[in-house]
């Protein structure tokens, strides 16, 4: 397991096929240049991006990097 901040600095030290499964947290940042570069470098069999913010203020489209699947979780109020 690697953090995004670690991979942003070191991703080229790994072969592009190092990971077969990648979970990208805070995936609404996937269109940012550094995050995009890291995601595009690796060639996983499975990539999932997690975000609670699927609408960006700058209107950049996340669908270029991640296929949209929306899940909602409602938590009861106490």
Secondary structure as UniProt FT lines:
FT   HELIX           4..10
FT   HELIX           11..13
FT   TURN            16..17
FT   STRAND          21..25
FT   HELIX           27..29
FT   TURN            30..31
FT   HELIX           33..41
FT   STRAND          46..50
FT   TURN            57..58
FT   HELIX           62..64
//
